[in-house]
Amino acid sequence: MQFLRIRWLLSLAPLPEFSFRVSAPSPISGPRSFQGAPCLSFDIVRDHLGDNRTELPLTLYLCAGTQAESAQSNRLMMLRMHNLHGTKPPPSEGSDEEEEEEDEEDEEERKPQLELAMVPHYGGINRVRVSWLGEEPVAGVWSEKGQVEVFALRRLLQVVEDPQALAAFLRDEQAQMKPIFSFAGHMGEGFALDWSPRVPGRLLTGDCQKNIHLWTPTDGGSWHVDQRPFVGHTCSVEDLQWSPTENTVFASCSADASIRIWDIRAAPSKACMLTTATAHDGDINVISWSRREPFLLSGGDDGALKIWDLRQFKSGSPVATFKQHVAPVTSVEWHPQDSGVFAASGADHQITQWDLAVERDPEAGDVEADPGLADLPQQLLFVHQGETELKELHWHPQCPGLLVSTALSGFTVFRTISV
């Protein structure tokens, strides 16, 4: 199986210096050593390079936050990855010296490139989510220090395009870059954060003390945060997802094992409209709301992936359950173009890709005859291994089939031939 795969290993030095190492291992090679602070969370920044990009080399932009050992060593980063080519097969045994030299020159030209702009951030970054407010890109950032901040990203996107501007920024500007808004009203740290896809600037944040707060944009580029939390969960709110079709509806999941559907038109104490009290056997870590079907995808500490048809949510039963992962699920996301495809990552160091539309051909006896394949779910398309402590993944919204993940072992970009 051939697929595009680039691993980025970042090594962060004290401000304003920085360095990075880039490696492009073969699809089956093991993880390389990782130096510096890993990123627990990142988001893909939509760009102006066009949609449905498949031709190599590719360019993409990420906004990420670090989890360093000391609070003052953390960074919010903008990464511009470019010159991303597919992995190249090794030379054949019969190749001559001239062909090998040409391959070496070609390999040098095919090396992936990275520009990195970063700003200091006091405290580890638990979650990063990016949105566009008109023509202005912003990042919502959940800090382990209990604050949620909003950063303007335009300047960071500008400097990663120009090496001279980047050098000047790192020398003169990065230490002075501050958030444009900050909210310290949560009772502690949290992880749940989601921008509305339908109402620019509308934001939800949830904390480890079971509280969810609604942010409403105001004139002048600020926000009003409702101090009244949404009431319902009894434990940490782990993830939040706005409805892709309704302006006022959102979903939440929690360490109390429940999934809840809310409507912000009601008072926060009465806004919970639907509840599945025991959706998983334990903590529910992540959810994803399909933009194309009325489906909600969830992943929990029990390793299960569950599909919920929101038209039947009152029944309390998922329409599908998959148990490929053998450790807690850490991230899930529906494919932005293909309604039945989704991806998941787990603490078992696996990324899995699934397609609900796949049904095994009863005449394909060779599959059932192989005991190694008989127990695999027929909807399982692909398993990617080799990363350490996978934390988050995202499909690129403008490059069909392209997945980006972050782990202790670094960032990985890959695209399979499956989707």
Residue pairs with C-beta under 8 A, 6 or more apart in sequence:
1 27
1 382
1 416
1 417
2 27
2 86
2 87
2 417
3 27
3 86
3 87
3 414
3 415
3 416
3 417
4 56
4 58
4 84
4 85
4 86
4 87
4 402
4 413
4 414
4 415
5 24
5 25
5 27
5 87
5 412
5 413
5 414
6 22
6 24
6 81
6 84
6 112
6 412
6 413
6 414
7 23
7 24
7 25
7 31
7 32
7 409
7 410
7 411
7 412
7 413
8 20
8 22
8 79
8 81
8 112
8 114
8 410
8 411
8 412
8 413
9 20
9 21
9 22
9 23
9 32
9 33
9 34
9 35
9 36
9 409
9 410
10 20
10 21
10 36
10 37
10 39
10 77
10 116
10 410
10 411
11 19
11 20
11 21
11 35
11 36
12 18
12 36
12 37
12 66
12 68
12 73
12 75
12 118
13 19
14 73
15 120
15 174
15 175
16 170
16 171
16 174
16 175
18 116
18 118
18 170
20 114
20 116
21 35
22 111
22 112
22 113
22 114
23 32
24 87
24 110
24 111
24 112
25 32
26 87
26 90
27 87
27 414
28 386
29 386
30 386
31 386
31 387
31 388
31 409
31 410
32 409
32 410
34 388
34 408
34 409
34 410
37 66
37 67
37 68
37 69
37 73
37 74
37 75
38 66
38 67
38 389
38 391
38 406
38 407
38 408
38 410
39 64
39 65
39 66
39 67
39 77
39 125
39 391
39 406
39 411
40 65
40 66
40 67
40 124
40 125
40 126
40 127
40 391
40 392
40 406
41 64
41 65
41 125
41 126
41 127
41 128
41 391
41 392
41 406
42 62
42 63
42 64
42 65
42 128
42 392
42 394
42 404
42 406
42 411
43 62
43 63
43 64
43 128
43 129
43 130
43 139
43 394
44 60
44 61
44 62
44 130
44 394
44 396
44 397
44 404
45 61
45 62
45 63
45 78
45 130
45 137
45 153
45 157
46 130
46 132
46 397
46 398
47 59
47 60
47 61
47 398
49 59
49 398
50 398
51 397
51 398
52 398
52 400
53 398
53 399
54 399
54 400
54 401
56 84
56 85
56 86
57 82
57 83
57 84
57 85
57 110
58 82
58 84
58 399
58 402
59 80
59 81
59 82
59 83
59 84
60 80
60 81
60 82
60 84
60 396
60 399
60 402
60 404
60 413
61 78
61 79
61 80
61 81
61 157
61 160
62 77
62 78
62 79
62 81
62 404
62 411
63 76
63 77
63 78
63 79
63 128
63 130
63 139
63 153
63 156
64 76
64 77
64 79
64 125
64 128
64 406
64 411
65 74
65 75
65 76
65 77
65 121
65 124
65 125
65 126
65 127
65 128
65 141
66 73
66 74
66 75
66 77
66 121
66 124
66 125
67 74
67 124
67 125
67 144
68 74
68 75
68 124
71 122
71 123
71 124
71 144
71 145
72 120
72 122
74 120
74 121
74 122
74 123
74 124
74 125
75 118
75 119
75 120
75 121
76 118
76 119
76 121
76 125
76 128
76 139
76 141
76 151
77 116
77 117
77 118
78 116
78 117
78 118
78 153
78 156
78 157
78 160
79 114
79 115
79 116
79 160
79 411
80 114
80 115
80 116
80 160
80 161
81 112
81 113
81 114
81 413
82 112
82 113
82 114
82 115
83 110
83 111
83 112
83 113
84 112
84 413
85 110
85 112
88 103
88 106
88 107
88 110
91 99
91 100
91 103
95 103
115 160
115 161
115 163
115 166
116 160
117 156
117 159
117 160
117 166
117 169
117 170
117 174
118 174
119 151
119 156
119 174
119 175
119 177
120 174
120 175
121 141
121 143
122 143
122 145
123 143
123 144
123 145
123 147
124 143
124 144
125 141
125 142
125 143
125 144
126 142
126 143
126 144
126 189
126 190
126 191
127 140
127 141
127 142
127 190
127 191
127 192
127 193
128 139
128 140
128 141
128 142
129 139
129 140
129 193
129 194
129 195
130 137
130 138
130 139
130 140
130 153
130 195
131 137
131 138
131 140
131 195
131 200
131 201
131 203
132 138
132 200
133 200
133 201
133 217
133 221
134 200
136 152
136 154
137 152
137 153
137 154
137 157
138 150
138 151
138 152
138 153
138 180
139 150
139 151
139 153
140 148
140 149
140 150
140 193
140 195
140 203
140 205
141 148
141 149
141 150
141 151
141 179
142 148
142 189
142 190
142 191
142 192
142 193
142 205
143 149
143 189
144 189
145 189
146 184
146 186
146 187
146 188
146 189
146 190
146 207
147 182
147 183
147 184
147 186
148 182
148 183
148 186
148 190
148 193
148 205
149 179
149 181
149 182
149 183
150 179
150 180
150 181
150 182
150 223
151 177
151 179
151 180
152 180
155 169
155 173
155 177
158 165
159 165
159 166
159 168
159 169
160 166
180 221
181 221
181 222
181 223
183 205
183 213
183 215
183 223
183 225
185 213
185 225
185 227
186 205
186 207
186 209
186 211
186 213
187 207
187 209
187 211
188 207
188 208
188 209
189 207
189 208
190 205
190 206
190 207
190 208
190 209
190 236
190 237
191 206
191 208
191 236
191 238
191 239
192 204
192 205
192 206
192 207
192 212
192 237
192 238
192 239
192 240
192 252
193 203
193 204
193 205
193 206
193 240
194 203
194 204
194 239
194 240
194 241
194 242
194 250
195 201
195 202
195 203
195 242
196 202
196 203
196 204
196 242
196 247
197 242
197 244
197 291
198 242
198 243
198 244
198 245
198 246
198 247
199 247
200 217
201 215
201 216
201 217
201 223
202 214
202 215
202 216
202 217
202 242
203 214
203 215
203 223
204 212
204 213
204 214
204 215
204 240
204 242
204 250
205 212
205 213
205 215
205 240
206 212
206 213
206 237
206 238
206 239
206 240
206 252
207 236
207 237
208 236
208 237
209 236
210 229
210 233
210 234
210 235
210 236
210 237
210 254
210 256
211 229
211 230
211 237
212 229
212 230
212 233
212 237
212 240
212 252
212 262
213 225
213 226
213 227
213 229
213 230
214 225
214 226
214 230
214 264
214 268
215 223
215 224
215 225
215 226
216 223
216 224
216 225
216 226
217 223
218 224
226 268
228 267
228 268
228 269
229 268
230 252
230 262
230 268
230 271
230 272
231 268
231 269
231 271
231 272
232 252
232 260
232 262
232 271
232 272
232 275
233 252
233 254
233 256
233 258
233 260
234 254
234 256
235 254
235 255
235 256
235 283
236 254
236 255
236 283
237 252
237 253
237 254
238 253
238 254
238 255
238 283
238 284
238 285
238 286
239 252
239 253
239 284
239 285
239 286
239 287
240 250
240 251
240 252
240 287
241 250
241 251
241 252
241 287
241 288
241 289
241 296
242 249
242 250
242 289
243 249
243 250
243 251
243 289
244 289
244 290
244 291
248 263
248 264
248 265
249 261
249 262
249 263
249 264
250 261
250 262
250 264
251 259
251 260
251 261
251 262
251 287
251 289
251 296
252 259
252 260
252 262
252 287
253 259
253 260
253 279
253 284
253 285
253 286
253 287
253 298
254 260
254 283
254 284
255 283
255 284
257 277
257 278
257 279
257 280
257 281
257 282
257 283
257 284
257 300
258 275
258 276
258 277
258 278
258 279
258 284
259 275
259 276
259 279
259 284
259 287
259 296
259 298
259 308
260 272
260 274
260 275
260 276
261 272
261 273
261 274
261 275
261 310
261 313
262 271
262 272
262 273
263 271
263 273
264 271
265 271
266 273
274 313
274 314
276 308
276 313
276 316
277 316
278 316
279 298
279 300
279 306
279 308
279 316
279 318
280 298
280 300
280 301
280 302
280 304
280 306
281 300
281 301
281 302
281 304
282 300
282 301
282 302
283 300
283 301
283 328
284 298
284 299
284 300
284 301
285 299
285 300
285 301
285 328
285 329
285 330
286 298
286 299
286 329
286 330
286 331
286 332
287 296
287 297
287 298
287 299
287 332
288 296
288 297
288 332
288 333
288 334
288 342
289 295
289 296
289 297
289 334
290 296
290 297
290 334
290 339
291 334
291 336
292 334
292 339
293 339
293 340
294 309
294 310
294 311
295 307
295 308
295 309
295 310
295 319
295 334
296 307
296 308
296 310
296 313
297 305
297 306
297 307
297 308
297 332
297 333
297 334
297 342
298 305
298 306
298 308
298 318
298 332
299 305
299 306
299 325
299 328
299 329
299 330
299 331
299 332
299 344
299 346
300 306
300 328
300 329
301 328
301 329
302 328
303 323
303 325
303 326
303 327
303 328
303 329
303 346
303 348
304 321
304 322
304 323
304 325
304 329
305 321
305 322
305 323
305 324
305 325
305 329
305 332
305 344
305 354
306 318
306 320
306 321
306 322
307 318
307 319
307 320
307 321
307 356
308 318
308 319
309 319
312 319
320 356
320 379
322 354
322 377
322 379
322 380
324 350
324 352
324 376
324 377
324 380
324 383
325 344
325 346
325 348
325 350
325 352
326 346
326 348
327 346
327 347
327 348
328 346
328 347
329 344
329 345
329 346
329 347
330 345
330 346
330 347
330 390
330 391
330 392
331 344
331 345
331 390
331 391
331 392
331 393
331 405
332 342
332 343
332 344
332 345
333 342
333 343
333 344
333 393
333 394
333 395
334 341
334 342
334 395
335 341
335 342
335 343
335 395
335 401
335 419
336 395
336 397
337 400
338 355
338 419
340 355
340 356
340 357
341 353
341 354
341 355
341 356
341 381
341 419
342 353
342 354
343 351
343 352
343 353
343 354
343 393
343 395
343 403
344 351
344 352
344 354
344 393
345 351
345 352
345 390
345 391
345 392
345 393
345 405
346 352
346 390
347 389
347 390
349 385
349 386
349 387
349 388
349 389
349 390
349 407
350 383
350 384
350 385
350 390
351 383
351 384
351 385
351 387
351 390
351 393
351 403
351 405
352 380
352 382
352 383
352 384
353 380
353 381
353 382
353 383
353 384
353 403
353 416
353 418
353 419
354 377
354 379
354 380
354 381
355 379
355 381
355 418
355 419
356 379
358 378
358 379
358 381
359 378
360 367
360 368
360 378
361 367
367 373
367 374
368 374
381 416
381 418
381 419
382 416
382 418
384 412
384 414
384 416
386 409
387 405
387 407
387 408
387 409
387 410
387 412
388 407
388 408
388 409
389 407
389 408
389 409
390 405
390 406
390 407
391 406
391 407
391 408
392 405
392 406
393 403
393 404
393 405
393 406
394 403
394 404
394 405
395 401
395 402
395 403
396 402
396 403
396 404
399 415
400 419
401 415
401 416
401 418
401 419
402 413
402 414
402 415
403 413
403 414
403 415
404 411
404 412
404 413
405 411
405 412
